[in-house]
């Protein structure tokens, strides 16, 4: 980049570097006028600005923001449900996992699963 090219009418234009494009787009973000008026003031086309805006948006990694979700304590959590041989075993969330496993195992043996 950074080279010059000739336009059909003999004018010359210079390609932007990424740094120049970022600087121009930063300045545009603070501009109080329209995109067209900004482009005119800089002597560039609106197409150039749109191209760089799109190109730079594609190269930026996504930003992740940590969000704390409120915990709804007003409604109890649904019970754990396990289906064994057509029988549903429901256990509250706070029950011991080994106890539930023992119940499921005994039920499976009894039903021949």
C-alpha positions in Angstrom: 0.0 0.0 0.0 1.0 3.6 0.1 1.6 3.7 -3.6 0.0 6.1 -6.1 -2.3 5.3 -8.9 -3.7 7.4 -11.8 -7.4 8.0 -12.2 -9.0 8.2 -15.7 -8.9 12.0 -15.7 -5.2 12.1 -14.9 -5.6 12.9 -11.2 -3.5 10.9 -8.8 -4.7 9.3 -5.5 -2.7 7.7 -2.8 -3.8 4.4 -1.2 -4.3 4.4 2.6 -2.3 2.3 5.0 -4.3 0.6 7.7 -3.0 3.1 10.2 -4.2 6.0 8.1 -7.6 4.3 7.7 -7.9 3.8 11.4 -7.0 7.4 12.1 -9.5 8.7 9.6 -12.3 6.4 10.9 -11.5 7.5 14.5 -11.8 11.2 13.4 -15.0 10.4 11.5 -16.5 8.9 14.7 -16.0 12.3 16.4 -17.3 14.2 13.4 -20.5 16.1 14.0 -21.5 16.4 10.4 -22.5 13.8 7.8 -20.3 11.2 6.2 -20.5 13.1 2.9 -19.3 16.3 4.5 -16.4 14.5 6.2 -15.3 12.8 3.0 -15.4 16.1 1.2 -13.3 17.8 3.9 -10.7 15.1 3.6 -10.8 14.9 -0.1 -11.7 11.2 -0.2 -14.7 9.3 -1.4 -17.5 7.9 0.8 -16.7 4.5 -0.8 -13.2 4.6 0.6 -14.5 5.2 4.1 -17.1 2.5 3.7 -14.5 0.0 2.4 -12.1 0.6 5.3 -14.9 0.6 7.9 -16.0 -2.9 6.6 -12.4 -4.2 6.2 -11.4 -3.2 9.7 -14.6 -4.5 11.3 -13.7 -7.9 9.8 -10.2 -7.9 11.3 -11.0 -7.0 14.8 -11.5 -9.8 17.2 -14.9 -10.0 18.9 -15.0 -8.3 22.3 -16.5 -10.3 25.2 -18.1 -8.6 28.1 -18.7 -10.3 31.4 -22.4 -10.0 32.4 -23.7 -10.9 35.8 -27.2 -12.3 35.6 -29.5 -12.0 38.5 -30.3 -15.2 40.3 -34.0 -15.8 40.7 -34.4 -17.2 44.2 -38.2 -16.7 44.3 -38.9 -19.9 42.3 -37.4 -23.2 43.4 -35.3 -25.2 40.9 -37.1 -28.1 39.3 -36.2 -31.5 40.7 -33.8 -33.8 38.9 -35.7 -36.3 36.8 -34.2 -39.7 35.7 -36.2 -42.2 33.6 -35.4 -45.8 34.3 -37.3 -48.5 32.5 -40.4 -46.3 32.1 -40.2 -45.2 35.8 -39.4 -41.5 36.6 -37.3 -40.9 39.6 -37.5 -37.3 40.9 -35.0 -36.0 43.4 -34.6 -32.5 44.8 -31.5 -30.6 43.6 -29.8 -30.8 47.0 -30.0 -34.6 47.4 -26.8 -36.6 47.6 -25.7 -37.9 44.1 -24.6 -41.3 45.5 -28.0 -41.8 47.1 -29.7 -41.1 43.8 -27.3 -43.4 41.9 -28.1 -46.2 44.4 -31.8 -45.7 44.0 -31.5 -45.8 40.2 -29.2 -48.9 40.3 -31.6 -50.8 42.6 -34.6 -49.8 40.4 -32.8 -50.9 37.3 -31.9 -54.3 38.8 -35.5 -54.8 40.0 -36.9 -53.9 36.6 -34.3 -56.0 34.7 -32.9 -53.0 32.8 
